[in-house]
């Protein structure tokens, strides 16, 4: 998203997701998935989620969604 948003600089991911959705870089679905993933990541990084490992039933959909969104963004015209 930093490559597609002018003046993105070091803005937090939350702001980049909102700006990307507002500018049409992301669809509402993509923005929602990315924001949910951001919240999960923050919970793990800041100790709010205490699992040492994520159960497979939770990990597979999250990884699949992440790859799908990255693929969509990389194939979309800038």
Phi, psi and omega in degrees: 000327179300328179289338186253354180247115177300142178062028179295323178049231181249030179299148179297155182304321180304315179292322179294321178296312180299315181294319180297320178292318180295326181272358180083009177288323177244148171281167177300322179297312180298315180298318179298314179296316181296321180292321178295317177298322178298318180294319177297314180300316180297320178299320179287317183291330184254013172081007179283333176254122190259004181293129175288328178222144180275135177300147182305320181297335178269323185288318185300309179297324181292316179293319178300314179296317179300313179296321180298315182292317178299318178298316179298317182292323182285334180267345180284144177296141181284000000 
